[in-house]
Amino acid sequence: MGGTVAVTTDIVHMIPDKLWEQSGILPCTLSVDLKVAEFTVRDLFKLAAGMVIESVNASGADVPLVVNTRVIGWAEFEVSGEHLAVRVTELA
């Protein structure tokens, strides 16, 4: 009798605030999705340090911001000191 249960906003409001506070420590994976056109296994085998891989995204274009495989918004790349960073531009 397996199946999925859709969580509606009505159910979310029934969960005590204490449980939401406790869930704040749970780990999640945050990533940005940068698409590369026509990337093949052959290209993968040819990868080497120093290679530049061109993205299909235009310079400055927003990229999907993903948490645990779900798109939660959009972000843009920027340089922060010596680090590459993303600035959140929109939440879904």
N, CA, C and O atoms as a GROMACS GRO file, in nm:
protein
  368
    1MET      N    1   0.082  -0.120   0.000
    1MET     CA    2   0.000   0.000   0.000
    1MET      C    3   0.086   0.125   0.000
    1MET      O    4   0.051   0.224   0.065
    2GLY      N    5   0.197   0.124  -0.072
    2GLY     CA    6   0.285   0.239  -0.074
    2GLY      C    7   0.222   0.355  -0.148
    2GLY      O    8   0.119   0.340  -0.214
    3GLY      N    9   0.282   0.467  -0.137
    3GLY     CA   10   0.233   0.584  -0.207
    3GLY      C   11   0.297   0.708  -0.148
    3GLY      O   12   0.372   0.701  -0.051
    4THR      N   13   0.266   0.820  -0.207
    4THR     CA   14   0.319   0.945  -0.156
    4THR      C   15   0.207   1.025  -0.094
    4THR      O   16   0.090   1.011  -0.129
    5VAL      N   17   0.245   1.109  -0.002
    5VAL     CA   18   0.148   1.195   0.065
    5VAL      C   19   0.185   1.339   0.032
    5VAL      O   20   0.298   1.381   0.056
    6ALA      N   21   0.093   1.411  -0.023
    6ALA     CA   22   0.117   1.552  -0.053
    6ALA      C   23   0.100   1.633   0.074
    6ALA      O   24  -0.002   1.622   0.144
    7VAL      N   25   0.199   1.714   0.104
    7VAL     CA   26   0.192   1.801   0.222
    7VAL      C   27   0.128   1.932   0.179
    7VAL      O   28   0.184   2.005   0.097
    8THR      N   29   0.015   1.961   0.234
    8THR     CA   30  -0.052   2.087   0.200
    8THR      C   31  -0.020   2.190   0.306
    8THR      O   32   0.032   2.157   0.412
    9THR      N   33  -0.051   2.314   0.277
    9THR     CA   34  -0.024   2.420   0.373
    9THR      C   35  -0.106   2.400   0.500
    9THR      O   36  -0.065   2.443   0.608
   10ASP      N   37  -0.223   2.335   0.489
   10ASP     CA   38  -0.304   2.309   0.608
   10ASP      C   39  -0.229   2.219   0.705
   10ASP      O   40  -0.231   2.243   0.826
   11ILE      N   41  -0.163   2.115   0.653
   11ILE     CA   42  -0.087   2.024   0.739
   11ILE      C   43   0.034   2.094   0.797
   11ILE      O   44   0.066   2.074   0.914
   12VAL      N   45   0.102   2.176   0.716
   12VAL     CA   46   0.221   2.247   0.764
   12VAL      C   47   0.187   2.334   0.883
   12VAL      O   48   0.265   2.342   0.978
   13HIS      N   49   0.072   2.399   0.880
   13HIS     CA   50   0.033   2.487   0.991
   13HIS      C   51   0.000   2.407   1.118
   13HIS      O   52   0.000   2.464   1.227
   14MET      N   53  -0.028   2.278   1.106
   14MET     CA   54  -0.060   2.196   1.222
   14MET      C   55   0.066   2.147   1.293
   14MET      O   56   0.057   2.099   1.407
   15ILE      N   57   0.183   2.157   1.230
   15ILE     CA   58   0.307   2.111   1.291
   15ILE      C   59   0.352   2.216   1.392
   15ILE      O   60   0.364   2.334   1.358
   16PRO      N   61   0.378   2.174   1.516
   16PRO     CA   62   0.418   2.270   1.621
   16PRO      C   63   0.548   2.342   1.585
   16PRO      O   64   0.637   2.285   1.522
   17ASP      N   65   0.558   2.469   1.627
   17ASP     CA   66   0.678   2.549   1.600
   17ASP      C   67   0.804   2.482   1.654
   17ASP      O   68   0.910   2.495   1.594
   18LYS      N   69   0.793   2.411   1.764
   18LYS     CA   70   0.909   2.344   1.824
   18LYS      C   71   0.970   2.244   1.725
   18LYS      O   72   1.093   2.233   1.716
   19LEU      N   73   0.886   2.172   1.652
   19LEU     CA   74   0.938   2.077   1.553
   19LEU      C   75   1.009   2.148   1.439
   19LEU      O   76   1.109   2.098   1.388
   20TRP      N   77   0.957   2.265   1.398
   20TRP     CA   78   1.025   2.341   1.292
   20TRP      C   79   1.161   2.388   1.341
   20TRP      O   80   1.258   2.385   1.265
   21GLU      N   81   1.170   2.431   1.466
   21GLU     CA   82   1.299   2.474   1.523
   21GLU      C   83   1.398   2.358   1.523
   21GLU      O   84   1.515   2.378   1.488
   22GLN      N   85   1.355   2.240   1.560
   22GLN     CA   86   1.443   2.124   1.564
   22GLN      C   87   1.487   2.082   1.424
   22GLN      O   88   1.599   2.033   1.407
   23SER      N   89   1.402   2.100   1.325
   23SER     CA   90   1.436   2.059   1.190
   23SER      C   91   1.540   2.152   1.127
   23SER      O   92   1.598   2.118   1.024
   24GLY      N   93   1.563   2.266   1.186
   24GLY     CA   94   1.660   2.362   1.133
   24GLY      C   95   1.802   2.311   1.130
   24GLY      O   96   1.886   2.366   1.059
   25ILE      N   97   1.833   2.207   1.206
   25ILE     CA   98   1.969   2.153   1.209
   25ILE      C   99   1.990   2.041   1.107
   25ILE      O  100   2.102   1.992   1.092
   26LEU      N  101   1.884   1.999   1.039
   26LEU     CA  102   1.898   1.891   0.941
   26LEU      C  103   1.980   1.938   0.822
   26LEU      O  104   1.960   2.049   0.772
   27PRO      N  105   2.073   1.854   0.775
   27PRO     CA  106   2.155   1.893   0.660
   27PRO      C  107   2.076   1.888   0.530
   27PRO      O  108   1.983   1.809   0.516
   28CYS      N  109   2.113   1.971   0.436
   28CYS     CA  110   2.056   1.966   0.301
   28CYS      C  111   2.167   2.005   0.204
   28CYS      O  112   2.268   2.064   0.244
   29THR      N  113   2.149   1.972   0.079
   29THR     CA  114   2.249   2.002  -0.023
   29THR      C  115   2.201   2.120  -0.107
   29THR      O  116   2.094   2.115  -0.167
   30LEU      N  117   2.281   2.225  -0.109
   30LEU     CA  118   2.251   2.343  -0.189
   30LEU      C  119   2.348   2.346  -0.306
   30LEU      O  120   2.469   2.335  -0.287
   31SER      N  121   2.295   2.359  -0.426
   31SER     CA  122   2.382   2.364  -0.544
   31SER      C  123   2.323   2.458  -0.648
   31SER      O  124   2.206   2.496  -0.640
   32VAL      N  125   2.405   2.495  -0.743
   32VAL     CA  126   2.359   2.572  -0.858
   32VAL      C  127   2.379   2.485  -0.980
   32VAL      O  128   2.473   2.406  -0.988
   33ASP      N  129   2.290   2.498  -1.075
   33ASP     CA  130   2.288   2.413  -1.193
   33ASP      C  131   2.337   2.492  -1.313
   33ASP      O  132   2.266   2.579  -1.364
   34LEU      N  133   2.458   2.461  -1.358
   34LEU     CA  134   2.516   2.530  -1.472
   34LEU      C  135   2.516   2.434  -1.590
   34LEU      O  136   2.590   2.337  -1.591
   35LYS      N  137   2.433   2.462  -1.690
   35LYS     CA  138   2.416   2.373  -1.805
   35LYS      C  139   2.532   2.390  -1.904
   35LYS      O  140   2.580   2.501  -1.929
   36VAL      N  141   2.576   2.276  -1.959
   36VAL     CA  142   2.680   2.273  -2.061
   36VAL      C  143   2.619   2.204  -2.183
   36VAL      O  144   2.567   2.093  -2.173
   37ALA      N  145   2.627   2.270  -2.297
   37ALA     CA  146   2.567   2.214  -2.419
   37ALA      C  147   2.653   2.102  -2.476
   37ALA      O  148   2.776   2.110  -2.477
   38GLU      N  149   2.587   1.998  -2.522
   38GLU     CA  150   2.651   1.891  -2.596
   38GLU      C  151   2.776   1.835  -2.528
   38GLU      O  152   2.878   1.815  -2.594
   39PHE      N  153   2.770   1.810  -2.401
   39PHE     CA  154   2.880   1.749  -2.328
   39PHE      C  155   2.863   1.598  -2.334
   39PHE      O  156   2.758   1.546  -2.295
   40THR      N  157   2.965   1.529  -2.384
   40THR     CA  158   2.956   1.384  -2.407
   40THR      C  159   3.051   1.309  -2.315
   40THR      O  160   3.134   1.369  -2.246
   41VAL      N  161   3.039   1.178  -2.315
   41VAL     CA  162   3.132   1.094  -2.240
   41VAL      C  163   3.274   1.115  -2.293
   41VAL      O  164   3.370   1.116  -2.216
   42ARG      N  165   3.287   1.132  -2.423
   42ARG     CA  166   3.419   1.160  -2.482
   42ARG      C  167   3.478   1.287  -2.421
   42ARG      O  168   3.596   1.291  -2.387
   43ASP      N  169   3.394   1.392  -2.406
   43ASP     CA  170   3.440   1.517  -2.343
   43ASP      C  171   3.482   1.492  -2.199
   43ASP      O  172   3.581   1.548  -2.152
   44LEU      N  173   3.407   1.408  -2.130
   44LEU     CA  174   3.440   1.374  -1.991
   44LEU      C  175   3.577   1.309  -1.984
   44LEU      O  176   3.656   1.342  -1.895
   45PHE      N  177   3.606   1.217  -2.074
   45PHE     CA  178   3.735   1.147  -2.075
   45PHE      C  179   3.851   1.242  -2.106
   45PHE      O  180   3.964   1.217  -2.066
   46LYS      N  181   3.821   1.350  -2.179
   46LYS     CA  182   3.926   1.445  -2.219
   46LYS      C  183   3.951   1.554  -2.114
   46LYS      O  184   4.041   1.636  -2.131
   47LEU      N  185   3.872   1.556  -2.007
   47LEU     CA  186   3.888   1.662  -1.906
   47LEU      C  187   4.029   1.662  -1.850
   47LEU      O  188   4.088   1.557  -1.824
   48ALA      N  189   4.082   1.782  -1.831
   48ALA     CA  190   4.214   1.798  -1.772
   48ALA      C  191   4.217   1.929  -1.694
   48ALA      O  192   4.140   2.021  -1.722
   49ALA      N  193   4.306   1.936  -1.597
   49ALA     CA  194   4.321   2.058  -1.517
   49ALA      C  195   4.351   2.175  -1.609
   49ALA      O  196   4.432   2.164  -1.701
   50GLY      N  197   4.286   2.287  -1.584
   50GLY     CA  198   4.309   2.408  -1.661
   50GLY      C  199   4.215   2.426  -1.779
   50GLY      O  200   4.212   2.533  -1.839
   51MET      N  201   4.138   2.322  -1.813
   51MET     CA  202   4.044   2.335  -1.924
   51MET      C  203   3.930   2.428  -1.886
   51MET      O  204   3.888   2.432  -1.770
   52VAL      N  205   3.881   2.502  -1.983
   52VAL     CA  206   3.765   2.588  -1.963
   52VAL      C  207   3.648   2.524  -2.035
   52VAL      O  208   3.658   2.492  -2.154
   53ILE      N  209   3.538   2.504  -1.964
   53ILE     CA  210   3.419   2.443  -2.022
   53ILE      C  211   3.314   2.553  -2.035
   53ILE      O  212   3.275   2.615  -1.936
   54GLU      N  213   3.270   2.575  -2.156
   54GLU     CA  214   3.175   2.684  -2.182
   54GLU      C  215   3.034   2.641  -2.145
   54GLU      O  216   2.991   2.530  -2.175
   55SER      N  217   2.963   2.731  -2.082
   55SER     CA  218   2.825   2.708  -2.041
   55SER      C  219   2.730   2.761  -2.150
   55SER      O  220   2.768   2.846  -2.230
   56VAL      N  221   2.607   2.710  -2.150
   56VAL     CA  222   2.506   2.764  -2.240
   56VAL      C  223   2.446   2.893  -2.185
   56VAL      O  224   2.378   2.966  -2.257
   57ASN      N  225   2.471   2.921  -2.057
   57ASN     CA  226   2.419   3.043  -1.995
   57ASN      C  227   2.498   3.164  -2.044
   57ASN      O  228   2.620   3.159  -2.057
   58ALA      N  229   2.427   3.272  -2.071
   58ALA     CA  230   2.492   3.397  -2.106
   58ALA      C  231   2.561   3.452  -1.981
   58ALA      O  232   2.518   3.426  -1.869
   59SER      N  233   2.666   3.527  -2.002
   59SER     CA  234   2.737   3.588  -1.891
   59SER      C  235   2.640   3.675  -1.811
   59SER      O  236   2.570   3.759  -1.868
   60GLY      N  237   2.634   3.653  -1.681
   60GLY     CA  238   2.544   3.730  -1.596
   60GLY      C  239   2.403   3.675  -1.588
   60GLY      O  240   2.320   3.730  -1.516
   61ALA      N  241   2.374   3.567  -1.662
   61ALA     CA  242   2.239   3.509  -1.659
   61ALA      C  243   2.216   3.434  -1.528
   61ALA      O  244   2.310   3.379  -1.471
   62ASP      N  245   2.093   3.432  -1.482
   62ASP     CA  246   2.058   3.359  -1.361
   62ASP      C  247   2.067   3.209  -1.384
   62ASP      O  248   2.037   3.160  -1.493
   63VAL      N  249   2.108   3.137  -1.280
   63VAL     CA  250   2.115   2.991  -1.284
   63VAL      C  251   2.025   2.936  -1.174
   63VAL      O  252   2.003   3.002  -1.073
   64PRO      N  253   1.971   2.815  -1.193
   64PRO     CA  254   1.883   2.757  -1.092
   64PRO      C  255   1.956   2.732  -0.960
   64PRO      O  256   2.069   2.684  -0.959
   65LEU      N  257   1.891   2.766  -0.850
   65LEU     CA  258   1.939   2.740  -0.715
   65LEU      C  259   1.861   2.619  -0.665
   65LEU      O  260   1.738   2.623  -0.657
   66VAL      N  261   1.932   2.511  -0.632
   66VAL     CA  262   1.868   2.382  -0.606
   66VAL      C  263   1.899   2.334  -0.464
   66VAL      O  264   2.014   2.339  -0.419
   67VAL      N  265   1.796   2.287  -0.393
   67VAL     CA  266   1.815   2.224  -0.263
   67VAL      C  267   1.756   2.083  -0.271
   67VAL      O  268   1.637   2.066  -0.300
   68ASN      N  269   1.840   1.984  -0.246
   68ASN     CA  270   1.797   1.844  -0.249
   68ASN      C  271   1.718   1.811  -0.375
   68ASN      O  272   1.610   1.752  -0.366
   69THR      N  273   1.767   1.847  -0.489
   69THR     CA  274   1.712   1.823  -0.623
   69THR      C  275   1.590   1.908  -0.658
   69THR      O  276   1.532   1.889  -0.765
   70ARG      N  277   1.549   2.000  -0.574
   70ARG     CA  278   1.434   2.086  -0.603
   70ARG      C  279   1.480   2.229  -0.628
   70ARG      O  280   1.558   2.284  -0.549
   71VAL      N  281   1.433   2.288  -0.736
   71VAL     CA  282   1.466   2.428  -0.764
   71VAL      C  283   1.390   2.515  -0.665
   71VAL      O  284   1.268   2.510  -0.657
   72ILE      N  285   1.466   2.596  -0.589
   72ILE     CA  286   1.402   2.684  -0.491
   72ILE      C  287   1.413   2.830  -0.531
   72ILE      O  288   1.355   2.918  -0.467
   73GLY      N  289   1.488   2.857  -0.638
   73GLY     CA  290   1.504   2.995  -0.680
   73GLY      C  291   1.609   3.008  -0.788
   73GLY      O  292   1.644   2.911  -0.854
   74TRP      N  293   1.658   3.131  -0.804
   74TRP     CA  294   1.755   3.163  -0.908
   74TRP      C  295   1.865   3.247  -0.848
   74TRP      O  296   1.844   3.322  -0.753
   75ALA      N  297   1.985   3.234  -0.904
   75ALA     CA  298   2.100   3.308  -0.851
   75ALA      C  299   2.192   3.347  -0.967
   75ALA      O  300   2.181   3.294  -1.077
   76GLU      N  301   2.283   3.440  -0.938
   76GLU     CA  302   2.384   3.478  -1.037
   76GLU      C  303   2.521   3.464  -0.973
   76GLU      O  304   2.538   3.485  -0.853
   77PHE      N  305   2.620   3.429  -1.055
   77PHE     CA  306   2.756   3.416  -1.005
   77PHE      C  307   2.819   3.553  -0.986
   77PHE      O  308   2.791   3.647  -1.060
   78GLU      N  309   2.905   3.563  -0.885
   78GLU     CA  310   2.984   3.683  -0.866
   78GLU      C  311   3.110   3.645  -0.789
   78GLU      O  312   3.118   3.538  -0.730
   79VAL      N  313   3.207   3.734  -0.790
   79VAL     CA  314   3.332   3.711  -0.718
   79VAL      C  315   3.322   3.782  -0.585
   79VAL      O  316   3.285   3.899  -0.578
   80SER      N  317   3.357   3.710  -0.477
   80SER     CA  318   3.357   3.766  -0.342
   80SER      C  319   3.496   3.746  -0.285
   80SER      O  320   3.529   3.639  -0.235
   81GLY      N  321   3.578   3.850  -0.293
   81GLY     CA  322   3.717   3.836  -0.251
   81GLY      C  323   3.788   3.741  -0.346
   81GLY      O  324   3.797   3.767  -0.466
   82GLU      N  325   3.839   3.632  -0.292
   82GLU     CA  326   3.906   3.531  -0.373
   82GLU      C  327   3.817   3.411  -0.402
   82GLU      O  328   3.865   3.308  -0.449
   83HIS      N  329   3.688   3.423  -0.373
   83HIS     CA  330   3.596   3.311  -0.388
   83HIS      C  331   3.490   3.339  -0.494
   83HIS      O  332   3.451   3.454  -0.515
   84LEU      N  333   3.447   3.234  -0.559
   84LEU     CA  334   3.332   3.243  -0.648
   84LEU      C  335   3.208   3.224  -0.563
   84LEU      O  336   3.202   3.130  -0.483
   85ALA      N  337   3.110   3.309  -0.579
   85ALA     CA  338   2.990   3.305  -0.495
   85ALA      C  339   2.866   3.318  -0.584
   85ALA      O  340   2.877   3.346  -0.704
   86VAL      N  341   2.751   3.296  -0.524
   86VAL     CA  342   2.625   3.321  -0.595
   86VAL      C  343   2.541   3.418  -0.511
   86VAL      O  344   2.538   3.412  -0.388
   87ARG      N  345   2.474   3.505  -0.583
   87ARG     CA  346   2.382   3.600  -0.518
   87ARG      C  347   2.240   3.555  -0.555
   87ARG      O  348   2.208   3.541  -0.673
   88VAL      N  349   2.157   3.533  -0.454
   88VAL     CA  350   2.019   3.492  -0.479
   88VAL      C  351   1.944   3.610  -0.539
   88VAL      O  352   1.942   3.719  -0.482
   89THR      N  353   1.883   3.586  -0.654
   89THR     CA  354   1.811   3.694  -0.723
   89THR      C  355   1.660   3.676  -0.713
   89THR      O  356   1.584   3.773  -0.721
   90GLU      N  357   1.616   3.551  -0.695
   90GLU     CA  358   1.472   3.525  -0.688
   90GLU      C  359   1.448   3.392  -0.620
   90GLU      O  360   1.520   3.295  -0.644
   91LEU      N  361   1.346   3.387  -0.533
   91LEU     CA  362   1.305   3.261  -0.472
   91LEU      C  363   1.178   3.214  -0.539
   91LEU      O  364   1.090   3.294  -0.572
   92ALA      N  365   1.168   3.082  -0.559
   92ALA     CA  366   1.052   3.025  -0.627
   92ALA      C  367   0.930   3.030  -0.538
   92ALA      O  368   0.822   2.986  -0.579
   0.00000   0.00000   0.00000
